[in-house]
Amino acid sequence: MDYVRKRRLTSAAERLYYTEEKVITIALEVGFQYQESFNRAFKKCYGISPKQYRNANYISGPLRGKVQLTPKITIGGKRMQPKLITKPKFNIIGFELKTKNVDGQNSRDIPQFWQQYMQNNLCTHIPNPVKPKEELGICTDFCPETNEFIYIIGKEVEQGTDAPNGLVYREFPEMEYAVFTTPTATEESFTLNIQSTWNYIFSEWFPQSDYEHTGTAEFELYDERCYGSEKEMDIYIPVKKRVV
């Protein structure tokens, strides 16, 4: 639930940063009943009030855009470098959401989707997961014409496993991925570290690397490292060598 609360605050930060919506409107739509409780939760998470966040031009935004404001991601004084791996074909069963990357719709839909998943303990509906303690959040089937895509919360399963009613079974081919591990973070800074890592990938790593995005599914991997006091997670980006 703490993770869900931070996802809701992340969604609010995105809308504060990129829109002119009223703070009370944002607070209500991300799930807070009162603006005062939203202000307290936001300040506890980000260290400043929603109004200060919106007005401060030196604070990095929560999305991939506005790259001139993207924070620097370093580990031990060195630039973050991904692991390049070939992940074999894998299969998942999970819950599917169709959303759109327009006017922050996905930023509202996906946190609510996670909230429903966790509040209702929907992971128990996934039969015989290969790795019970791992959760995948997958972005796939992006349509450039409509900006629509499918977001799936699920777990890996054996090939051919039957999906119960209301769930989907999907197969993903063998693919080369650049795997970015977020810097070790406390509970309070974990969500911000994830945001910053996404920013770094698209605003700094891709332009400076010899790789480009393949346009296929990308995903976040949450495992037992997310449960301790020092948290990490992995972001898998499908890549291929850039053609010169």
N, C-alpha and C positions, 0 to 999 in steps of 0.2 A: 504493500500500500504506500510505503514511503517512496518507492520508485515511481508509482503511478502519480503521486502528488507532484513529484519533480518533473515528470513528463508534462503535466498540466501547466506547471510554471514555465517550462520551456516553450510550450505553445503560446502562452501569454507573452513571453519575452519576444518571440518572433513577431507577434502582432503589434506589440508596442514599438518595435524597431522599424517595421516596414509599413505600417498603416497609421492613419490618423484617427482610428476608432477611439471612442471614449473609454477611459480606464474601467468604468463601471460595467460597460458593455462587455469588454474582454473578460473581466472578472466573472461575470455571470455565465458567460458562454463556455468558459473552461471549467466550470463546476463549483465556484464559490458562491455562497448565498449572500455574503455581505462584502462590500468593498474594503471595510476595515480588516477583516480576516485575510482577504487577499493581499492587502498591503503588508500585513505582518509576515505572512508566509513568504512573499516575494523578497522582502528585505532580509529575512533570515537566510534565504537561499543565495541571493546575489550581493547582499551587503549594502544595497541602496534601495530607495523606494522606486516604485514603478515610474513615477514622474521624473525622478532623477535619471533613471535608466534611459528613458525616452529622450531627454534633453542633453545627455552627455555625449559629445561627439568623439570622445577618446575611448569609449567602451566598445569592445568588439561585438558585432551582431551575432545572433544565434544561428544564422544560416550560412550557406556557402557564398552568398553574394557579398557585396561591399568589401572586396578583397583587401583594400588598403587598410582595413581595420582588423584584419585577421590576426589573432595572437600567434606568437611564435611557439611552436611545440618543440621542446628539447628534452632530452633525457641525459642527465649527467653532463650537461653542457654541449652535447652533440645533437645534430639534427636527427629527427626521427626517420628511420629507414625501415621499410616494410620487409617482411619475408616473402619471397616469391615461391609459391608452391603450386603444384598441380594437384588439385583435389579430384579424386575419382568421382564418377557418376554417383549421385545420391538421390534418395527418395524421401519425401516428407508427407506427413498427414497433418493437417492443421485447419485453421479457420481463416477464411478469405474475406477481404474487404476491397471493394472497388472505390477508389477515391481519385481526386484530381489535384494537380499541382497548380492551382489557380486561386488567387485571393486567399491564400492560407488555408484552403479547405482541408488538405492533407494534414496540416498542423493541428487542426481541430479533431479530425476523424480518427487519426491513429492513436493519440493518447486515450480517447474515449474507448477505442477498440481494446487497447491493453487493459484499461480499467475493467471492462466487462470480463475479459479473459481471466484476470486475476481474482476479481471479486467472486466470480462464479466457479473458480477452481476448474476451469475448462480443460486444463492440461490432463485431468484424469480421464477425459473422453478419448484421448489419443491411445490407440491400442499398441501395446508392446514396443515402446520406443527403444531404439538401439542404444541411445545415451540418455537415460531418464533425467539427468540433471542438466541437460543442455536445452536451451530454447533458441529458436531462430526467428528473427524478424526479417522477412525477405521482401524486397521491392522487385517486381518483375512485370513483364508485359506492358512496358511503357509505350504509349501511343503519342508520337510527336504532334499529330494533327489536333488532338483533343486535350493533350496533357493529362490524360487519364492513365492510371496504372493500377496494378493489383498489389496489395500488401497482405502477406500471409504470416500469421503467428503459428509456429508448429514445431514438430520434433522429427528427427530422422527415424525412418522405419525401414524394415526389410522390403525389397522389391516385391511388388504385387500384393502388399498388405491391403485388405479391404478397408475403405474409409467408412465409418459410421455415417448415418444420415446427418446432414448439416455440416459435414467436414469435407475437405477435398484431399485427394491424393495427387501429388505432383512429382515428376521426375526432372532432374536437372543433369545435364551432360557433364562429362569430365571437362574441366576448365582450368586454365592458369589464373591464379589470383595473386594480387598483392595484398598481403595480410598486415594490417596495422593494429598493433596493440596499444591501447590508450595508456598514457602514463599512469602510474599507481596513484590512486586518489582516495581521499577520505569520503565518507558518506556525503558530506556537504558539497564537495567539489566534483563528484563523479559525473553528474549529468553535464556540467560545464566542460569537463575534459572530453566527453564524447562529442559534444558540439564542436569544440575547438579542433579535434582530430579530423572530423569531416571537413571543416574549413581548410585545414592544412592540406588535406589530400587533393582537393580540387583547385585551390588557389596557389599552392606552392609546389607540391610534389609532382603533379602531372606536367605543369609547364617546364619543369627542370629535368624531367626523366626522359627515358627513351621509349616510354610506353604510352598507350592511349586506352581509353575505356572501350570495351567491346560492344557496349550497348545491351548486354544481357544482364541477368539478375545479379544484384549485389545484396549482401546481407550482413546483419549484425549477429554475433554469436555471444550468448550469455551462458556462462557455466558457473561452476562452484567458486570461481574467483570473484564473483559478484556478491557472495554471501558474507565475506569476512570484513574486517575493519579497514583493510587496505584493498581497494577494488580495482579490477581491470576487466576489459572485455576486448574482443577482436572485431574488426571491420574487414570484411572480405570484398575486394573490388576486382571484378573480372578485367583482365588486361591482355594486351597483345603488343608486340614490338611495333613501334611507329615506323611507317614506311617513309623513307627519306625521298 
